[in-house]
Amino acid sequence: MGKILSLAVGSIVALIGLILLAMWWNEFLFLLRGIIPAVLILGGVISVIAGISEFKDTAKAGETKKEE
């Protein structure tokens, strides 16, 4: 019974979401215009941090090889 109930509730919620998305399309696009730059900035910062970390690891590995 639980699987059928979760399937029914999920279908109803998805249908309501689609209806509301159609009704509030302009607001949805306005929200996306605000979120996308923030996500890009966050992704860029994470990428820079990962790159710096990789440079540090490479430098540390190079120092370890020189000591041996």
N, C-alpha and C positions, 0 to 999 in steps of 0.2 A: 504493500500500500504506500510506503514511503517514497518509492521510486516513481510511482505514477503521480503522486502528489507533487513531488519536486519538479517533474516534467511539466505538469499542468501549470504550476505557479511560475516556473521559468518562462514558459510560453506566453503567459498572460503579461508578465512584467516586460518581456521583450516587445510584445505588441504595443503596450502602453508607451514604452520608450520610443518606438518608431513613430507613433502618432504624435507624441509631444515634440519629437525632433522635427517632424514636418510642420507643426504649428509654430515652433520657435526657431526656425531655420536661421533667420537673421541674427538672433541673439547667439545662436551656436557659432556662427561665423565670427561674430564680434569677440566671443570668448576665445576662439582659436587664434585670432589675430593678436590677442594678448598673451596667450600661452606659448605659441611657437617661438617667439624670440627668447623668452625665458628658458625654454628647453634647450634651444641652440646654445645659449650662453653657458648653461650648466654643463651641457655635453662638451663644449670647448674647454671649460675649466677642468673637467675630469680627464679629458684627453691630454692636456698640458701636464697635469699632475702625474699621469701614467707615464708620459714621456720623460719627465724629470726623474722619476723613480727608476725607469729603465736605464737612463744614462748613469745614475748613481750605481746601480747593480753592475753595469758593464765596467765602470771605472774600478769598483771594488774587486771584481773578478780579475781584472788586469793587474792590480796591485798584488793579489794573492799569487798569481802565476809568476810574477817577478821575484817574489820572496822565495819561491821554491827552487 
